[in-house]
Amino acid sequence: MTVCINGKFLNSNEATISIFDHGFLYGDGVFDTIAAVNEKIWWLDEHLDRLIEGCSSISLKHPWSKSELIELTKETFHRTEGRNGRIRITITRGVGEVPSYSIETCKPNLVIFVTPLDFPEESKYSKGLSLKSVNYSRVFPKVKNLNFLPSIIGYTDAKKAGFDDSVFVNFDGYVTEGTTWNIFLFADRKLIAPGDSILVGVTRNKVIELSESLGIDIEVRPVSLQELYSAQEVFATGTTKRILGVTKIDDFVIGKGSVGELTRKLLEEFRRVYY
């Protein structure tokens, strides 16, 4: 595996950064995950825009321009074997004085690498997901930052309870997002999406655009957990998931207990237009 660190290309066993990097010590950094399918890197501009905006949101100043990030990402992917890949780009606060508030002394680090891109098995697209609701939320959810413990614990708790994954519900009873994905529901054949306290996914935005092109009415607003239970259809979206139907949440069967007609239609169109 080839790893790019601060613009230098290294073998994975040579690729290291300091244990004093604030990304390691405090989860102080931003990352993004991008899909490359059949040698095409999908929505690189949009992912990098989100990455750069995330850095700005946490006052993480770095020296790399968007054009430099594009070239380094492409070069890292082209140095990796295979036509498909899961590209991860990380910018950390870097090394400075150890106290967490000494950010002005830090020198940021850029790390880019590619791992195999594994989509869910076809049976999962036809069977759908089972979800456990949890009262968690990600730290600074609008920024894809390195503080991912709520997602890890949410996923682990779901697996222990016999579910595929968890969906986050805030303390007001409103659904926000999944551990690593966005969530949608259909009610009265209208597509509804939570819009507050979430990471606005690139794939989420593409699914909204795709739905609009199909003439589906869309509404972005708060969604209660009870509304999710009673939805006609529910599905999840993400870079490495495409569109995955949801057939059970907690003890409630969604719709008829199978992946819904509109969800299947969207997935079919997504695969036709994108990947």
C-alpha contacts under 8 A as a table, 3 or more apart, distances in Angstrom:
res1	aa1	res2	aa2	distance
1	M	11	N	6.01
1	M	12	S	5.42
1	M	80	T	6.28
1	M	113	F	7.70
1	M	114	V	7.45
2	T	9	F	6.39
2	T	10	L	5.63
2	T	11	N	4.96
2	T	12	S	5.78
2	T	76	T	6.61
2	T	79	R	6.43
2	T	80	T	6.21
2	T	113	F	6.60
2	T	114	V	7.68
3	V	9	F	5.65
3	V	10	L	5.22
3	V	11	N	6.12
3	V	12	S	5.73
3	V	15	A	6.45
3	V	76	T	6.83
3	V	111	V	7.11
3	V	112	I	5.85
3	V	113	F	4.84
3	V	114	V	7.69
4	C	7	G	5.79
4	C	8	K	5.34
4	C	9	F	4.49
4	C	10	L	6.22
4	C	15	A	7.96
4	C	72	L	7.46
4	C	76	T	6.41
4	C	110	L	7.66
4	C	111	V	5.62
4	C	112	I	4.98
4	C	113	F	6.43
5	I	8	K	5.26
5	I	9	F	6.53
5	I	10	L	7.47
5	I	15	A	7.15
5	I	109	N	7.16
5	I	110	L	5.52
5	I	111	V	4.68
5	I	112	I	6.63
6	N	109	N	6.06
6	N	110	L	4.89
6	N	111	V	6.58
7	G	72	L	6.69
7	G	110	L	7.66
9	F	76	T	7.56
10	L	14	E	6.06
10	L	15	A	5.85
11	N	14	E	5.34
11	N	15	A	6.33
12	S	15	A	5.09
17	I	21	D	7.23
17	I	109	N	7.97
18	S	21	D	5.45
18	S	95	V	7.17
19	I	24	F	6.55
19	I	25	L	7.48
20	F	24	F	7.05
20	F	25	L	6.57
20	F	94	G	7.79
20	F	95	V	5.63
20	F	96	G	7.52
20	F	98	V	6.89
21	D	24	F	5.51
21	D	25	L	6.34
21	D	92	T	7.40
21	D	93	R	6.97
21	D	94	G	4.54
21	D	95	V	4.31
21	D	96	G	7.30
22	H	25	L	4.79
22	H	26	Y	5.38
22	H	27	G	6.66
22	H	28	D	5.51
22	H	29	G	7.77
22	H	92	T	6.88
22	H	93	R	5.58
22	H	94	G	5.42
22	H	95	V	6.06
22	H	96	G	7.56
22	H	98	V	7.76
22	H	100	S	7.33
23	G	26	Y	5.62
23	G	27	G	4.49
23	G	28	D	4.30
23	G	29	G	5.34
23	G	92	T	5.01
23	G	93	R	5.96
23	G	94	G	6.54
23	G	146	L	7.11
24	F	27	G	5.68
24	F	28	D	7.41
25	L	28	D	7.65
26	Y	100	S	7.06
27	G	145	N	7.43
27	G	146	L	4.79
27	G	147	N	5.17
28	D	92	T	6.12
28	D	93	R	5.82
28	D	145	N	7.26
28	D	146	L	6.28
28	D	147	N	7.58
29	G	55	C	7.46
29	G	60	L	7.63
29	G	90	T	7.20
29	G	91	I	5.64
29	G	92	T	4.04
29	G	93	R	5.59
29	G	145	N	5.61
29	G	146	L	5.53
30	V	51	L	6.61
30	V	54	G	6.44
30	V	55	C	6.29
30	V	90	T	5.81
30	V	91	I	5.45
30	V	92	T	6.38
30	V	143	V	7.34
30	V	144	K	5.74
30	V	145	N	4.21
30	V	146	L	5.83
31	F	51	L	6.35
31	F	88	R	7.00
31	F	89	I	5.40
31	F	90	T	4.17
31	F	91	I	6.23
31	F	144	K	5.99
31	F	145	N	6.06
31	F	146	L	6.91
32	D	47	H	6.60
32	D	48	L	7.69
32	D	50	R	7.97
32	D	51	L	6.25
32	D	88	R	5.80
32	D	89	I	5.42
32	D	90	T	6.68
32	D	144	K	6.78
33	T	47	H	7.66
33	T	86	R	6.72
33	T	87	I	5.58
33	T	88	R	4.63
33	T	89	I	6.57
33	T	239	T	7.27
34	I	41	I	7.22
34	I	42	W	6.82
34	I	43	W	7.65
34	I	44	L	7.01
34	I	47	H	7.02
34	I	86	R	5.88
34	I	87	I	4.98
34	I	88	R	6.46
34	I	239	T	6.57
35	A	41	I	6.05
35	A	42	W	5.80
35	A	84	N	7.61
35	A	85	G	6.11
35	A	86	R	5.07
35	A	87	I	6.23
35	A	117	L	7.18
35	A	239	T	6.23
35	A	240	T	6.80
36	A	39	E	5.97
36	A	40	K	5.20
36	A	41	I	4.13
36	A	42	W	5.90
36	A	83	R	7.49
36	A	84	N	5.10
36	A	85	G	4.98
36	A	86	R	6.36
36	A	87	I	7.23
36	A	117	L	7.80
37	V	40	K	5.27
37	V	41	I	6.55
37	V	42	W	7.48
37	V	83	R	6.39
37	V	84	N	4.53
37	V	85	G	6.75
37	V	275	Y	6.88
38	N	83	R	4.87
38	N	84	N	5.60
39	E	82	G	7.99
39	E	83	R	4.68
39	E	84	N	6.06
41	I	44	L	6.27
41	I	74	K	7.97
43	W	46	E	5.37
43	W	47	H	6.31
43	W	202	V	7.78
44	L	47	H	5.22
44	L	48	L	6.09
44	L	70	I	7.40
45	D	48	L	5.26
45	D	49	D	6.06
45	D	70	I	7.84
46	E	49	D	5.06
46	E	50	R	6.32
46	E	202	V	6.73
47	H	50	R	5.17
47	H	51	L	6.20
47	H	202	V	6.77
48	L	51	L	4.80
48	L	52	I	5.98
48	L	66	K	6.99
48	L	69	L	7.70
48	L	70	I	7.89
49	D	52	I	5.21
49	D	53	E	6.01
49	D	66	K	7.89
50	R	53	E	5.07
50	R	54	G	5.94
51	L	54	G	5.04
51	L	55	C	6.34
51	L	144	K	7.54
52	I	55	C	5.13
52	I	56	S	6.34
52	I	66	K	7.80
53	E	56	S	5.03
53	E	57	S	6.14
54	G	57	S	5.00
54	G	58	I	6.59
54	G	142	K	7.96
54	G	143	V	5.10
54	G	144	K	6.76
54	G	145	N	7.65
55	C	58	I	5.48
55	C	59	S	6.10
55	C	60	L	4.82
55	C	61	K	6.89
55	C	91	I	7.93
56	S	59	S	4.89
56	S	60	L	5.83
56	S	61	K	6.99
57	S	60	L	7.61
57	S	143	V	7.44
60	L	93	R	6.28
60	L	108	P	7.91
61	K	108	P	7.62
62	H	107	K	7.91
62	H	108	P	5.97
64	W	68	E	6.00
64	W	69	L	6.43
65	S	68	E	5.17
65	S	69	L	6.29
66	K	69	L	5.04
66	K	70	I	6.16
67	S	70	I	5.05
67	S	71	E	6.33
68	E	71	E	5.21
68	E	72	L	6.11
69	L	72	L	5.15
69	L	73	T	5.95
70	I	73	T	5.22
70	I	74	K	6.18
71	E	74	K	5.19
71	E	75	E	6.04
72	L	75	E	5.10
72	L	76	T	6.05
72	L	112	I	7.99
73	T	76	T	5.20
73	T	77	F	6.28
73	T	87	I	7.93
73	T	89	I	7.77
73	T	112	I	6.75
74	K	77	F	5.18
74	K	78	H	6.13
75	E	78	H	5.08
75	E	79	R	6.17
76	T	79	R	5.24
76	T	80	T	6.56
76	T	112	I	7.01
76	T	113	F	6.63
76	T	114	V	7.39
77	F	80	T	5.19
77	F	85	G	7.59
77	F	87	I	7.39
77	F	113	F	7.64
77	F	114	V	6.40
78	H	81	E	7.49
80	T	114	V	6.96
82	G	85	G	7.17
84	N	116	P	6.86
84	N	117	L	6.05
85	G	114	V	5.87
85	G	115	T	5.70
85	G	116	P	4.89
85	G	117	L	4.59
86	R	114	V	5.43
86	R	115	T	5.17
86	R	116	P	5.74
86	R	117	L	4.74
86	R	240	T	7.88
87	I	112	I	7.20
87	I	113	F	5.93
87	I	114	V	4.48
87	I	115	T	6.61
88	R	112	I	5.69
88	R	113	F	5.64
88	R	114	V	6.30
89	I	110	L	7.39
89	I	111	V	5.90
89	I	112	I	4.58
89	I	113	F	6.93
90	T	109	N	7.96
90	T	110	L	5.75
90	T	111	V	5.16
90	T	112	I	6.41
91	I	108	P	6.71
91	I	109	N	5.59
91	I	110	L	4.61
91	I	111	V	6.50
92	T	108	P	5.47
92	T	109	N	5.25
92	T	110	L	6.67
93	R	103	I	7.31
93	R	106	C	6.18
93	R	107	K	6.61
93	R	108	P	4.63
93	R	109	N	6.73
94	G	106	C	5.30
94	G	107	K	4.90
94	G	108	P	4.05
94	G	109	N	5.28
95	V	98	V	7.95
95	V	105	T	7.70
95	V	106	C	4.92
95	V	107	K	5.68
95	V	108	P	7.08
96	G	102	S	6.83
96	G	103	I	6.72
96	G	104	E	7.77
96	G	105	T	4.86
96	G	106	C	4.03
96	G	107	K	6.77
97	E	100	S	7.94
97	E	102	S	5.82
97	E	103	I	7.74
97	E	105	T	6.52
97	E	106	C	7.31
98	V	102	S	7.18
99	P	102	S	5.71
100	S	103	I	6.86
102	S	105	T	6.09
102	S	106	C	7.47
103	I	106	C	5.31
117	L	240	T	7.20
118	D	240	T	7.06
119	F	240	T	5.68
119	F	241	K	5.91
120	P	124	K	6.19
120	P	125	Y	7.27
120	P	241	K	6.50
121	E	124	K	5.47
121	E	125	Y	7.09
122	E	125	Y	5.24
122	E	126	S	6.63
123	S	126	S	5.19
123	S	127	K	5.87
124	K	127	K	4.95
124	K	128	G	5.34
124	K	129	L	7.10
124	K	244	L	7.65
125	Y	128	G	5.56
125	Y	243	I	7.96
125	Y	244	L	5.72
125	Y	245	G	6.66
125	Y	259	V	7.91
126	S	245	G	7.85
126	S	258	S	7.89
126	S	259	V	6.42
127	K	245	G	7.74
127	K	247	T	7.70
127	K	258	S	6.55
127	K	259	V	6.54
128	G	244	L	6.23
128	G	245	G	4.62
128	G	246	V	4.90
128	G	247	T	5.55
128	G	258	S	6.98
128	G	259	V	5.87
129	L	163	F	7.96
129	L	164	D	6.02
129	L	165	D	7.65
129	L	244	L	7.07
129	L	245	G	6.17
129	L	246	V	4.46
129	L	247	T	5.83
129	L	248	K	6.81
130	S	163	F	5.27
130	S	164	D	5.28
130	S	165	D	6.81
130	S	246	V	6.05
130	S	247	T	5.98
130	S	248	K	4.60
130	S	249	I	5.79
130	S	250	D	7.72
131	L	158	A	7.18
131	L	163	F	5.58
131	L	164	D	5.93
131	L	165	D	5.09
131	L	166	S	5.07
131	L	167	V	6.33
131	L	246	V	7.44
131	L	248	K	6.17
131	L	249	I	4.66
131	L	250	D	6.24
132	K	158	A	5.71
132	K	163	F	6.23
132	K	164	D	7.95
132	K	165	D	6.36
132	K	166	S	4.60
132	K	167	V	6.15
132	K	249	I	5.74
132	K	250	D	4.99
133	S	166	S	5.58
133	S	167	V	4.91
133	S	168	F	5.95
133	S	169	V	6.49
133	S	249	I	7.04
133	S	250	D	6.45
134	V	154	G	6.94
134	V	166	S	6.53
134	V	167	V	6.27
134	V	168	F	5.25
134	V	169	V	5.89
135	N	168	F	5.87
135	N	169	V	4.96
135	N	170	N	5.60
135	N	171	F	6.49
136	Y	150	P	6.25
136	Y	154	G	7.45
136	Y	168	F	5.45
136	Y	169	V	6.43
136	Y	170	N	6.62
137	S	141	P	7.28
137	S	150	P	6.41
137	S	168	F	6.03
137	S	169	V	7.35
137	S	170	N	6.77
137	S	176	T	7.94
138	R	141	P	5.09
138	R	147	N	7.45
138	R	148	F	6.71
138	R	149	L	7.81
138	R	150	P	5.74
138	R	151	S	6.93
139	V	145	N	7.86
139	V	147	N	6.23
139	V	148	F	7.55
139	V	150	P	7.98
140	F	143	V	5.80
140	F	145	N	7.62
141	P	144	K	6.88
141	P	197	S	5.80
141	P	198	I	5.21
141	P	199	L	5.38
142	K	197	S	6.42
142	K	198	I	5.46
142	K	199	L	4.42
142	K	200	V	6.84
143	V	199	L	6.32
144	K	199	L	6.77
145	N	148	F	7.36
147	N	150	P	8.00
148	F	151	S	5.43
148	F	152	I	6.38
149	L	152	I	5.02
149	L	153	I	6.05
150	P	153	I	5.23
150	P	154	G	5.81
150	P	179	T	7.63
151	S	154	G	4.98
151	S	155	Y	6.04
151	S	178	G	7.93
151	S	179	T	4.45
151	S	180	T	6.90
152	I	155	Y	5.26
152	I	156	T	6.11
152	I	179	T	7.41
153	I	156	T	4.96
153	I	157	D	5.91
154	G	157	D	5.20
154	G	158	A	6.18
154	G	165	D	7.28
154	G	166	S	5.54
154	G	167	V	7.90
154	G	179	T	6.65
155	Y	158	A	5.15
155	Y	159	K	6.29
155	Y	164	D	7.75
155	Y	165	D	5.10
155	Y	166	S	5.67
155	Y	179	T	6.67
156	T	159	K	5.21
156	T	160	K	6.25
156	T	165	D	7.95
157	D	160	K	5.15
157	D	161	A	6.30
157	D	166	S	7.81
158	A	161	A	5.14
158	A	162	G	6.31
158	A	163	F	4.95
158	A	164	D	6.28
158	A	165	D	5.15
158	A	166	S	5.60
159	K	162	G	5.08
159	K	163	F	5.20
159	K	164	D	5.94
159	K	165	D	6.62
160	K	163	F	7.47
163	F	166	S	7.67
165	D	178	G	7.84
165	D	179	T	7.40
166	S	178	G	6.07
166	S	179	T	6.24
167	V	175	V	7.35
167	V	176	T	7.62
167	V	177	E	5.91
167	V	178	G	4.29
167	V	179	T	6.44
168	F	175	V	5.96
168	F	176	T	5.70
168	F	177	E	5.51
168	F	178	G	5.71
168	F	179	T	7.19
169	V	172	D	7.92
169	V	173	G	5.87
169	V	174	Y	5.36
169	V	175	V	4.34
169	V	176	T	5.85
169	V	177	E	7.74
169	V	225	L	7.16
170	N	173	G	5.46
170	N	174	Y	5.45
170	N	175	V	6.42
170	N	176	T	6.96
171	F	174	Y	7.35
173	G	224	S	5.79
173	G	225	L	6.19
174	Y	222	P	6.37
174	Y	223	V	5.42
174	Y	224	S	4.30
174	Y	225	L	5.89
175	V	194	P	6.89
175	V	222	P	7.36
175	V	223	V	5.59
175	V	224	S	5.70
175	V	225	L	5.77
176	T	182	N	7.98
176	T	183	I	7.79
176	T	194	P	5.90
176	T	195	G	7.48
176	T	196	D	6.82
176	T	197	S	6.36
176	T	198	I	5.88
176	T	223	V	7.83
177	E	180	T	7.90
177	E	181	W	6.39
177	E	182	N	4.93
177	E	183	I	5.69
177	E	194	P	7.60
177	E	198	I	6.14
177	E	199	L	7.88
178	G	181	W	4.90
178	G	182	N	5.67
178	G	183	I	6.60
178	G	236	A	7.78
180	T	238	G	7.28
181	W	201	G	7.43
181	W	236	A	6.30
181	W	237	T	5.60
181	W	238	G	4.97
182	N	198	I	7.96
182	N	199	L	7.83
182	N	200	V	7.77
182	N	201	G	6.70
182	N	204	R	6.48
182	N	236	A	5.58
182	N	237	T	5.32
182	N	238	G	6.64
183	I	193	A	6.64
183	I	194	P	7.37
183	I	234	V	7.31
183	I	235	F	5.88
183	I	236	A	4.53
183	I	237	T	6.39
184	F	191	L	6.91
184	F	192	I	5.79
184	F	193	A	4.79
184	F	194	P	7.29
184	F	234	V	5.69
184	F	235	F	5.41
184	F	236	A	6.31
185	L	191	L	5.89
185	L	192	I	5.32
185	L	193	A	6.60
185	L	228	L	6.94
185	L	231	A	6.27
185	L	232	Q	7.38
185	L	233	E	5.52
185	L	234	V	4.21
185	L	235	F	6.34
186	F	189	R	5.56
186	F	190	K	5.40
186	F	191	L	4.73
186	F	192	I	6.09
186	F	231	A	6.08
186	F	232	Q	5.59
186	F	233	E	4.99
186	F	234	V	6.29
187	A	190	K	5.33
187	A	191	L	6.76
187	A	192	I	7.36
187	A	231	A	5.53
187	A	232	Q	5.54
187	A	233	E	7.25
188	D	232	Q	7.53
189	R	216	I	7.68
189	R	217	D	7.81
190	K	216	I	6.51
190	K	217	D	5.13
190	K	218	I	5.94
190	K	219	E	7.37
191	L	216	I	6.86
191	L	217	D	6.07
191	L	218	I	4.72
191	L	219	E	6.23
192	I	218	I	5.81
192	I	219	E	4.78
192	I	220	V	5.73
192	I	221	R	7.23
193	A	218	I	7.85
193	A	219	E	6.41
193	A	220	V	4.81
193	A	221	R	6.35
193	A	222	P	7.74
193	A	223	V	7.43
194	P	198	I	7.84
194	P	220	V	5.70
194	P	221	R	5.24
194	P	222	P	5.21
194	P	223	V	5.81
195	G	198	I	6.51
195	G	200	V	7.84
195	G	220	V	5.63
195	G	221	R	5.68
195	G	222	P	6.66
196	D	221	R	7.65
196	D	222	P	7.05
200	V	204	R	6.91
200	V	205	N	7.47
201	G	204	R	4.78
201	G	205	N	6.30
201	G	238	G	7.09
202	V	205	N	5.23
202	V	206	K	6.40
202	V	238	G	7.91
202	V	239	T	7.68
203	T	206	K	4.98
203	T	207	V	6.14
203	T	237	T	6.35
203	T	238	G	5.56
203	T	239	T	5.94
203	T	242	R	7.38
204	R	207	V	5.17
204	R	208	I	6.34
204	R	237	T	6.00
204	R	238	G	6.98
205	N	208	I	5.09
205	N	209	E	6.29
206	K	209	E	5.02
206	K	210	L	6.03
207	V	210	L	4.91
207	V	211	S	6.00
207	V	237	T	7.94
207	V	266	L	7.84
207	V	270	F	7.56
208	I	211	S	5.07
208	I	212	E	6.23
208	I	218	I	7.47
209	E	212	E	5.15
209	E	213	S	6.35
210	L	213	S	5.12
210	L	214	L	6.46
210	L	266	L	7.71
210	L	269	E	7.83
210	L	270	F	7.43
211	S	214	L	5.08
211	S	215	G	6.46
211	S	216	I	5.28
211	S	217	D	7.70
211	S	218	I	7.74
211	S	266	L	7.22
212	E	215	G	5.08
212	E	216	I	5.41
212	E	217	D	6.87
212	E	218	I	7.40
213	S	216	I	7.51
223	V	227	E	6.44
223	V	228	L	7.13
224	S	227	E	5.13
224	S	228	L	6.47
225	L	228	L	5.01
225	L	229	Y	6.35
226	Q	229	Y	5.05
226	Q	230	S	6.46
227	E	230	S	5.24
227	E	231	A	6.06
228	L	231	A	5.17
228	L	234	V	7.42
229	Y	249	I	6.69
229	Y	252	F	6.04
229	Y	253	V	7.45
229	Y	254	I	6.37
230	S	254	I	6.78
230	S	255	G	7.39
231	A	234	V	6.71
231	A	254	I	6.49
231	A	255	G	6.53
232	Q	254	I	6.57
232	Q	255	G	4.63
232	Q	256	K	8.00
232	Q	260	G	7.71
233	E	245	G	7.68
233	E	246	V	7.36
233	E	247	T	7.82
233	E	254	I	6.35
233	E	255	G	5.81
233	E	259	V	7.35
233	E	260	G	5.65
233	E	262	L	7.80
233	E	263	T	7.20
234	V	245	G	6.04
234	V	246	V	5.20
234	V	247	T	7.27
234	V	254	I	7.19
234	V	263	T	7.76
235	F	243	I	6.54
235	F	244	L	5.37
235	F	245	G	4.16
235	F	246	V	5.06
235	F	263	T	6.87
236	A	241	K	7.86
236	A	243	I	5.70
236	A	244	L	5.13
236	A	245	G	6.36
236	A	246	V	7.12
237	T	241	K	6.14
237	T	242	R	5.49
237	T	243	I	4.73
237	T	244	L	6.44
238	G	241	K	4.93
238	G	242	R	5.48
238	G	243	I	7.07
239	T	242	R	6.04
241	K	244	L	6.49
242	R	267	L	7.32
242	R	270	F	7.56
243	I	263	T	7.62
243	I	266	L	7.65
243	I	267	L	5.61
243	I	270	F	7.95
244	L	263	T	7.96
244	L	267	L	7.89
245	G	259	V	5.20
245	G	260	G	7.27
245	G	263	T	6.43
245	G	264	R	7.93
246	V	249	I	7.65
246	V	254	I	7.16
246	V	258	S	7.98
246	V	259	V	6.64
247	T	253	V	6.00
247	T	254	I	4.91
247	T	255	G	7.32
247	T	256	K	8.00
247	T	257	G	5.06
247	T	258	S	5.56
247	T	259	V	6.24
248	K	251	D	7.03
248	K	252	F	5.68
248	K	253	V	4.53
248	K	254	I	5.34
248	K	257	G	6.94
249	I	252	F	5.32
249	I	253	V	6.58
249	I	254	I	7.12
253	V	256	K	7.18
253	V	257	G	5.40
254	I	257	G	5.37
254	I	258	S	7.64
255	G	258	S	7.21
255	G	260	G	7.50
256	K	260	G	7.86
259	V	263	T	6.72
259	V	264	R	6.90
260	G	263	T	5.29
260	G	264	R	6.22
261	E	264	R	5.20
261	E	265	K	6.22
262	L	265	K	4.96
262	L	266	L	6.18
263	T	266	L	5.14
263	T	267	L	6.18
264	R	267	L	5.11
264	R	268	E	6.10
265	K	268	E	5.16
265	K	269	E	6.24
266	L	269	E	5.10
266	L	270	F	5.95
267	L	270	F	4.92
267	L	271	R	6.15
268	E	271	R	5.31
268	E	272	R	6.23
269	E	272	R	4.96
269	E	273	V	6.05
270	F	273	V	5.30
270	F	274	Y	5.56
270	F	275	Y	6.80
271	R	274	Y	5.29
271	R	275	Y	4.66
272	R	275	Y	6.77
